Structure formats: C-alpha cells, structure tokens
Amino acid sequence: MLFGAHVSSSGGIWNAIDRGEEIGCDAVQVFTQSPRMWRPTAHTDEALARFRTRRAETGIGAVVCHALYLVNLASPDPEIYGKSIAALCATLEAAAAIESEGVIFHVGSHLGDGFEAGLKRVVPAMRELLELTTERTWLLMENSAGAGGTIGRSTDELAAIYDALDRHPRLGICLDSCHWYVSGVDVTDPAILDAALADVDARIGLDRVRALHVNDSAGELDSNRDRHASIGDGLLGEGLGVFLAHPAFAELPAILETPGPDGHGPDAEELRRLRALHARATSDARPTV
C-alpha cells in the first residue's frame, strides 16, 4: 500500500512533491488549480517538467489529481454544466502532463430533477472527458456523500454510470471511507465491508478501484453528513483499520484528506498514525469472503 495525503501545490505545482516528501508520503493528491475557482492555472512547461523530475527523484509511487469542488456534471444549469466540463478537461490535461495516475471527481447533483434526468447529462459529458484520458491517467468517480440530489452515494448509481458508458476501459472509482460510512456502509464491520466490496466487484469490478481516500468521520453512520476527521479523532477510530487493511486494497494509494492538527491538512505525525493503524489491522490478517 502507498500511504499518502492531499498536499498543497501553492507556489508551483512541483511543490506538491516537495511537501509530500517532507511529511513522508509514498503517494500524493493535488489540485491542479484552485478548488473553488473556475479559471484553470496556466502551468508552464518548465513547471510540469519539474514536477515529473521531482517525482522521479523522490520515488513518489502514485500521484492523483482532484477536480475542483464546483464541478457538477448533472447540473440542469447550462452555464454550470459547461463550466464543469471545461474545468475537468483542464484538470485531465494537466494530470496527463504530470503523468498522474488519475483524476478523481464528484459526479455532482441533479438538484431535484431525479437520477435519470441527471444521468442523461452526466453520460455525454463523461464521454467527452474520457477522450482525454490515457493508458496511465484514468478518470475516477468518487463515491459521494450528502443529502438531496447528490449522485454517486451508492454502488448502484456508480454502476449505472459505468454501464451507460459501456464500461469504458479507462473509467475507474475512488472509494472514500468517510463517504461510504455516512452513506450507510459500516466500513468498520468486516462482514459488511466484504459484502459491499463483493457488490462493487460484481457490478463494476475491484480492478476499477484505483485509489482510496482514508478519512475518519465526524458524521454518524447513515447520516449523509460529509465531515472528515483526522485519524483516530472520529467515530470510526480503530475500526477504520478494517477498511484500510482489506486485502482488496493491498497495493492502492491510500490518501488522507483530513483536517490535520491545525486545519491545514495531514502532517507527518498523522501519516505515522495511518501506517501504524494499517500495521495493527494487518497483524491479524483475514481472508476475503
């Protein structure tokens, strides 16, 4: 398993690698632009090359990019819909340029129109986006959390998108422990987690799970409250190790998206706690069901 964190790229995209190295990451996640602004960052060829060079020098094993939070591919608003596609195109292009393994994104919300109406907007947008993927850089749907019209909270919804896109060879998923928990999947219970992953395998395929977001939760089970907590500080506690150490995830990048000690993200100590949690959970290894 590659242990990592979401890190800042402020001051130049290559700084994400430097910051990841400083806190002991095996993998990093980065925004290629401000997560709350539509305008993409114009990365120079030199900046992109420096990122690739620094990654090679540090031995960072995996890099994933996260799309900005404003993206909504299910939006009934033509302006938001168009901006969402354009923003994801820019992220995919930057991700390919730094040789990232994937772009992780939230599908969005149908805003009350219903899942089927949202799906009719999501599918053509994603067909366009998938044209920008490469053998190395995939498009990764993240399981979502939240109430209302949020799309992607269940395997059923992710599988419906996957099937509508003809099981595209470069379309994968990222599983978030907190999101799954607050959407009703108790990732601390081995039997429930096994059953949930068996469903993912049957509907989509475990080979399509390309990354993990490992977050404790401040929201209760099935609460639909997306509130990340730092490792050991939330309701999952030691039980998060059940998710982290599942044999199906053995070689994946496991990315922290937690608030950290000062609200500015994970630090070296939290990465140490993540590795220690994994070690404790795997010391009593169990086969998959």
C-alpha positions in Angstrom: 0.0 0.0 0.0 1.1 3.5 -0.8 0.4 5.9 2.1 -0.1 9.5 1.2 -2.0 12.7 1.6 -3.6 15.6 -0.2 -0.9 18.3 -0.3 -0.8 21.9 -1.4 0.7 22.9 -4.7 0.8 26.7 -3.9 3.8 28.4 -5.4 4.2 25.9 -8.2 2.7 22.5 -8.9 6.1 20.8 -8.2 5.8 21.9 -4.6 3.3 19.2 -4.0 6.0 16.6 -4.4 8.4 18.6 -2.1 5.7 18.8 0.5 4.8 15.2 0.2 8.4 14.2 0.6 8.6 16.4 3.7 5.9 14.5 5.6 6.9 11.1 4.3 4.4 10.3 1.6 4.5 7.4 -0.8 1.7 9.0 -2.8 0.2 12.5 -3.1 -3.0 14.0 -4.2 -3.0 17.5 -5.6 -5.3 20.2 -7.1 -4.1 21.4 -10.5 -6.0 24.7 -9.9 -7.8 26.4 -7.1 -10.6 24.1 -5.9 -13.0 26.9 -5.6 -12.4 28.9 -8.8 -13.4 28.1 -12.3 -10.3 29.6 -14.0 -7.6 26.9 -14.5 -4.0 27.5 -13.6 -1.7 28.0 -16.6 1.2 25.7 -15.8 4.4 26.3 -17.7 6.2 23.5 -19.5 9.0 24.1 -17.0 6.7 23.7 -14.0 5.3 20.4 -15.4 8.7 19.1 -16.2 10.0 20.0 -12.7 7.0 18.1 -11.2 7.9 15.0 -13.1 11.6 15.3 -12.3 11.0 15.8 -8.6 8.6 12.8 -8.5 11.3 10.6 -10.1 13.9 11.9 -7.6 11.7 11.3 -4.5 10.3 8.0 -5.6 6.7 9.0 -5.0 4.8 5.9 -6.1 1.5 7.4 -7.1 0.0 10.8 -8.0 -3.7 11.5 -8.3 -5.3 14.9 -9.0 -8.6 16.0 -7.5 -11.0 18.1 -9.6 -12.3 21.3 -8.2 -15.4 21.1 -5.9 -17.5 23.3 -8.1 -17.9 20.6 -10.8 -21.4 19.3 -11.4 -21.8 17.2 -14.4 -25.5 16.6 -13.6 -26.4 20.3 -13.3 -29.6 21.5 -15.2 -28.0 24.9 -15.4 -26.3 25.2 -18.9 -23.6 27.6 -17.6 -22.6 25.4 -14.7 -22.7 22.3 -16.8 -20.4 23.9 -19.5 -18.0 25.3 -16.9 -17.9 21.9 -15.2 -16.9 20.1 -18.4 -14.3 22.7 -19.2 -12.8 22.6 -15.7 -12.5 18.8 -15.8 -10.9 19.0 -19.3 -8.3 21.3 -17.9 -7.6 19.1 -14.9 -7.3 16.0 -17.2 -4.9 17.8 -19.4 -2.7 18.9 -16.5 -2.9 15.5 -14.9 -1.7 13.8 -18.1 1.1 16.4 -18.4 2.4 15.5 -14.9 1.9 11.7 -15.6 -0.7 11.3 -12.9 -2.4 8.0 -12.4 -5.9 9.5 -12.3 -8.3 12.5 -11.9 -10.7 12.0 -9.0 -14.0 13.9 -9.2 -17.5 14.0 -7.7 -20.2 13.5 -10.3 -22.4 16.2 -8.9 -26.1 16.7 -8.1 -29.2 16.5 -10.2 -30.6 19.3 -7.9 -34.0 17.7 -7.6 -34.5 16.6 -11.2 -34.1 12.9 -10.4 -31.3 10.5 -11.0 -32.4 9.5 -14.6 -32.5 13.1 -15.7 -29.1 13.7 -14.1 -27.7 10.7 -15.8 -28.7 12.0 -19.2 -26.5 15.0 -18.6 -23.6 13.1 -16.9 -23.1 10.5 -19.6 -22.4 12.7 -22.6 -20.2 14.9 -20.5 -18.1 12.0 -19.3 -17.9 10.6 -22.8 -16.2 13.8 -23.8 -13.9 13.7 -20.8 -12.9 10.1 -21.3 -11.4 11.1 -24.7 -8.7 13.0 -22.7 -7.7 10.0 -20.6 -4.6 8.0 -21.3 -3.4 4.5 -20.5 -1.8 6.0 -17.4 -4.2 8.8 -16.5 -7.7 7.5 -15.8 -10.9 9.3 -14.8 -12.0 8.2 -11.3 -15.6 8.6 -10.0 -15.5 9.1 -6.2 -18.3 7.7 -4.1 -20.1 10.7 -2.7 -21.8 11.8 0.5 -24.6 14.2 1.2 -28.3 14.5 1.1 -30.7 15.7 -1.6 -29.8 15.1 -5.2 -26.2 14.0 -4.8 -25.2 11.4 -7.4 -22.8 8.6 -6.6 -23.6 7.8 -3.0 -24.3 4.1 -3.8 -22.7 1.4 -5.9 -26.0 1.2 -7.8 -25.6 4.8 -9.0 -21.9 4.4 -9.8 -22.6 1.2 -11.7 -25.4 2.8 -13.7 -23.0 5.5 -14.9 -20.3 2.8 -15.6 -22.7 0.7 -17.6 -24.1 3.7 -19.5 -20.5 4.5 -20.6 -20.1 0.9 -21.9 -17.7 0.0 -19.1 -15.0 2.3 -20.6 -11.5 0.9 -20.2 -10.1 4.0 -18.5 -13.0 4.7 -16.1 -12.4 3.8 -12.5 -13.5 4.7 -9.0 -12.1 6.1 -5.8 -13.6 4.8 -2.5 -13.8 7.2 0.4 -14.1 5.6 3.9 -16.0 8.5 5.4 -18.3 9.0 2.5 -19.2 5.3 2.5 -19.8 5.3 6.3 -22.1 8.3 6.3 -24.0 6.8 3.3 -24.8 3.7 5.3 -22.0 1.3 4.7 -20.3 0.5 8.1 -16.7 0.1 6.9 -15.6 -0.9 10.4 -17.6 -4.1 10.2 -15.7 -6.8 8.3 -18.8 -8.7 7.1 -20.5 -5.5 5.9 -17.3 -4.3 4.2 -16.8 -7.7 2.5 -20.4 -7.6 1.2 -20.1 -4.1 0.0 -16.9 -4.9 -1.9 -18.4 -8.1 -3.3 -21.2 -5.8 -4.7 -18.6 -3.5 -6.2 -16.8 -6.4 -7.7 -20.0 -7.8 -9.3 -21.3 -4.5 -10.6 -18.1 -2.7 -11.6 -15.0 -4.8 -10.8 -12.5 -4.4 -8.0 -9.8 -3.8 -10.6 -11.5 -0.5 -11.3 -10.8 0.7 -7.7 -7.7 2.7 -8.3 -7.4 4.9 -5.2 -8.7 5.2 -1.6 -9.5 8.3 0.5 -8.8 7.2 4.0 -10.7 9.6 6.3 -12.2 9.2 9.8 -15.7 10.6 10.1 -17.3 13.2 12.3 -20.6 12.3 10.9 -22.6 9.3 12.2 -23.4 6.1 10.2 -26.0 6.8 7.5 -26.2 10.5 8.5 -25.3 11.8 5.0 -23.1 14.3 6.8 -19.8 14.6 4.9 -17.5 15.7 7.8 -13.9 14.3 7.7 -12.0 13.8 10.9 -8.3 13.1 11.4 -7.1 9.5 12.0 -8.2 8.4 15.5 -10.2 11.5 16.2 -13.6 10.5 14.6 -16.3 7.9 15.1 -14.5 5.2 13.1 -11.5 5.2 15.4 -9.6 1.9 15.4 -12.3 0.4 13.2 -11.0 2.4 10.2 -8.3 -0.2 10.1 -10.8 -2.7 8.8 -11.3 -0.6 5.7 -7.6 0.3 5.3 -6.3 -3.2 5.6 -8.8 -5.0 3.4 -6.9 -7.4 1.1 -8.6 -6.0 -1.9 -6.8 -2.7 -1.3 -3.3 -4.0 -0.7 -1.5 -2.2 -3.5 -3.6 1.0 -3.8 -2.6 4.6 -2.9 -4.3 5.4 0.4 -4.8 9.2 0.6 -5.5 11.3 3.7 -7.9 14.2 3.2 -8.2 15.1 6.9 -8.1 18.5 8.6 -4.9 17.7 10.4 -3.7 19.3 13.6 -4.1 22.9 12.6 -6.9 22.6 9.9 -4.4 22.8 7.1 -4.2 19.1 6.2 -2.4 16.0 7.3 1.2 16.1 8.7 4.0 13.6 9.2 2.5 12.5 12.6 -0.8 11.7 11.0 0.9 9.7 8.3 2.7 7.8 11.0 -0.6 7.1 12.7 -2.0 5.9 9.4 0.8 3.4 8.9 0.6 2.2 12.5 -3.2 1.7 12.1 -2.6 -0.4 8.9 0.1 -2.4 10.7 -2.1 -3.2 13.6 -5.0 -4.2 11.4 -2.9 -6.4 9.1 -1.3 -8.2 12.0 -4.5 -10.2 12.3 -4.9 -10.8 8.6 -8.1 -12.4 7.4 -9.1 -13.8 4.0 -11.7 -12.0 1.9 -15.2 -13.6 2.0 
